[in-house]
Amino acid sequence: MGEIAAVYAAGLLQGLALVTFPAASAVLTSPTGYGLSNAAYGAMFAPQTVMAVAAALLGARLGRRWGQKRILLVGLAANLSSMALLVGSQFVMGTHAVAFALLLGATAFMGIGFGLTVPAINLIAASLFPRRVDVAVLALNALLGLGTALAPILVAVFVGLGAWWGLPLAVGVLLLALIVWSLFLPVAAGSAGAEAPVARSRLFWLFTAFALCYGVVETLNGNWAILYMKGVLRAGASLAALTLTLFWAAATTGRLLFAAIERWLPARRTFELLPFVIAIAFVMTALVPASAPGLGTAAFGLAGLGCSALLPLTISLGRGAASPGVLIACYQLGYGIAAFGVGPLHERAGVGLRALFGGAAAVALVLAALSIAIRRSAHQKGPRRRPIPTRIVSPRAMTTQAT
């Protein structure tokens, strides 16, 4: 039972650690905090994107060489290093260059941790319950989603106590305890095995394009929600934090909902429907008046519902057309585009956040068009093609069951 608890605890802590940075965006951009501009805030996530892409592409090879337990330990150690650098940066907050360098290091380690930990815990969970893989992965994903939803609330609580860094400190302590505990546990996951080579067919390019565009729309909501609520809708800190929490909670709940109703709403239909939900949410967000920030919160919640099942379905439906590692790397590239690109567009090109969110509806419609093109291309392969098993496995952070 010890190894089971360790793996599922790792999922919860990974969710908390991952969203700690965007959850603390108000502190990072506040003149009384780090004083980062929107452009600098976006640039802070560039190392995370680069390292996460590299880890996603190299993780399977490293897993075959080292074993999944060692991969998990390295990923947890990288997350711990990230939290340590984030906490340490607040002691040099007055020295902008030094503080920013520490933040860049923190996001780089977060990229490594995310890229190694998420595939490892999925593989280990599946190997621990070989006869109930779906249930095992579902429970793991629910915990990771819970972590992403709790992070904004906990940051708000610690900000109210005058110690915003309390969350990364607490997460770091828990990660250290988990690493020490895991060293003495017989975590024995089956080897990942080599990914079968795939031809770069039309479906390959459609799925990779879908993963990239999805990374853009999810990250625009996940990383910029608090700044949009505070800067555009004049919401208070509590409501802004609640908005980000609602986005991730809706993403987690939506994943459970669509899995429960898959008998009546097939996964492929969900795959085509949800991009339209995201497009509607973006339009609503752009049209909400500053006098009604509560409507903005509702719009972000709708966006979370729209995002909920798309990435897991991309991985599941795309098997046989593109490897999970490639799809995850494309998703991370989309993440980087939205995390890094919004700041320069807003500050240097003078594009307002309302216009950016409204324009993002076009990206969501591109997702809708790609989903339809994927269905048609798959259908053209003929009825003899063996169906690809579909599993809705998680929002954002749960990127794959096997990389």
Secondary structure, DSSP 8 states (H G I E B T S, - for coil): -HHHHHHHHHHHHHHHHHHHHHHTHHHHH-TTTT---HHHHHHTTHHHHHHHHHHHHHHHHHHHHH-HHHHHHHHHHHHHHHHHHHHHHGGGTTSHHHHHHHHHHHHHHHHHHHHHHHHHHHHHHHHH-TT-HHHHHHHHHHHHHHHHHHHHHHHHHHHHTT-TTHHHHHHHHHHHHHHHHHHTS----------------HHHHHHHHHHHHHHHHHHHHHHHHHHHHHHTS---HHHHHHHHHHHHHHHHHHHHHHHHTTTTS-HHHHHHHHHHHHHHHHHHHHH--TT-HHHHHHHHHHHHHHHTTHHHHHHHHTTTTS-HHHHHHHHHHHHHHHHHHHHHHHHTS---HHHHHHHHHHHHHHHHHHHHHHHHHHHHT-TTS---------STT---S--
